[in-house]
């Protein structure tokens, strides 16, 4: 109702305020905040929903229903017969494995009948946690990851060193630009271009100053930008799709495809200017035991580097590196023995998923921060790059060959992870409606 006077109208809202379900508004706000923090840290939709449900139970909410995409949450809660719907948007999706672990532990330990103030205080404490690693260490982690990739792509000393230096520079630029809130795809393109240019410079110095051979240059060139591989979105997209969570899965998959294509376009632009041809480097000729040892070391180094980039705590980072070491090397041997890459990838990722489940249960950690770094080392980023370059050069058969090979490997990885989930998680193996929560 409005009261008209000589000045501006004065609106009286006391009757409306009395009707507002303030108890529900406050609960909805904090539940949505918890979900937004979990989604912004890069985890899958199921974990986001579980976290919001646990917070809702602690706040005596009868029902929590959510719809999740890559960067949006639609939340509907009910309490005492009243419903409320809210929407949250995450402006810049990222990855923070430490926050995922902290939120999982915190939400799983919430007692019943908590106040909104206490829940907000718990979230404030998690948000206030500093990053596990400074920016410099995260850039070093990217360099280590790409150095491991370079060796696994049949790179020698020059390629491993060049990829490490280039990835360090690219990640440093990426972090600096993201701090300034630039568009993510523009950041990916700039980081890819810088990494490629730095790699070519390091390669030139290695050949001209140190006299090292450059016959495997492409192996290092394609590996230098693999720190941009969208590992978390790609793997969580596969897991969401396996649960028929299409809204989350398709949006994540689209984002991962955009990032991959953007990085590949940056690589393609540099390679076109400098006349590089995306060939496959021949295998390194060495004693079998030396080859095995180097592959184990490269896998461990690469996964540990990715774990640092993802801000994983030290123990999960070490565990993920060890898990990948015992799974990825046999995968490479199976492919060399003639096993289809799809089958080898499925077996390896299923092994990773099972071991990550066991280790995660023992350490009280979400398995995703163990399995994703361990699986990212298997992503066929070099094949995807070669497919794009072949397509731009008009070699449609070559583009199909490389593209289908990359898609099949990713499909095998998704099948392996989904199988591991179904074998260890009832919510994955069976479709059951969760009944409404009863109030005491």
Number of C-alpha atoms within 10 A of each C-alpha: 10 9 9 10 8 5 6 8 10 11 10 11 10 9 9 9 10 9 8 10 13 11 10 18 16 13 24 26 16 20 26 22 17 23 27 21 20 27 28 23 22 26 27 25 26 18 18 25 22 16 22 26 22 23 30 26 21 20 23 21 24 19 18 23 13 19 15 25 20 27 19 19 24 15 22 17 22 18 19 10 6 10 16 14 13 14 15 16 15 15 10 13 17 18 21 25 30 23 24 27 22 18 25 20 15 17 21 14 12 16 12 13 12 15 13 19 11 10 20 17 11 16 18 11 9 17 14 8 11 9 14 18 17 11 15 12 16 23 27 20 29 35 33 29 33 36 32 30 34 32 25 25 23 20 29 20 16 26 35 28 24 32 38 31 24 32 33 28 24 32 28 20 20 23 17 14 18 15 9 8 12 13 11 16 16 16 22 28 23 18 28 33 24 24 33 29 21 22 30 24 14 20 24 18 15 19 13 11 9 11 11 16 15 17 13 21 26 24 26 34 29 28 31 39 34 30 29 23 21 21 24 27 27 22 28 24 29 26 23 21 19 19 18 12 18 15 16 25 27 18 17 28 21 15 19 20 16 15 22 21 18 20 26 28 19 20 26 26 15 19 21 12 8 11 10 13 14 21 13 14 15 12 10 14 9 9 9 9 9 11 13 15 12 16 22 23 16 25 29 26 24 31 35 29 28 29 31 27 25 27 23 27 19 15 12 26 24 18 24 30 28 19 25 31 22 16 23 26 20 18 21 18 13 18 15 11 9 9 14 14 21 22 19 24 32 24 24 26 29 25 22 28 28 20 21 27 22 15 19 19 12 9 13 12 22 23 23 24 28 31 29 28 30 32 27 25 26 23 21 19 23 25 22 22 24 24 26 24 24 22 17 13 12 11 13 14 12 17 22 15 14 22 20 15 18 23 16 17 21 22 16 23 28 26 22 24 28 23 22 23 21 15 14 14 12 11 13 18 14 10 9 9 7 7 7 10 12 9 10 4
